[in-house]
Amino acid sequence: MRTKNALIGMTATLTVGVLLGIMLFPLRKKGSRKGIAQKGRDLADALDERIDQRFNDFEKRMNEVVKKLTTEVGGVASESLAR
């Protein structure tokens, strides 16, 4: 448990340090903050598109499974009624 807490503390400290470094000591190029912000937006957009695509693929597969199961259940029900 102590090791886990230590790792969480170190990760949080590192994250805060990086964020403060970016805010307080901008890169030499002009617009570095704007560049970082744009890169973040681009990554978020790409991730959003990828999630949408995965969800659509999953939905399509599930619809196919439901259709197949509905057909199979319908066939079994017809056989039962015919007896």
Contacts in CASP RR format, 6 or more apart in sequence:
PFRMAT RR
TARGET T0000
AUTHOR 0000-0000-0000
METHOD contacts of the structure
MODEL  1
MRTKNALIGMTATLTVGVLLGIMLFPLRKKGSRKGIAQKGRDLADALDER
IDQRFNDFEKRMNEVVKKLTTEVGGVASESLAR
22 33 0 8 1.000
22 36 0 8 1.000
23 33 0 8 1.000
26 32 0 8 1.000
26 33 0 8 1.000
END
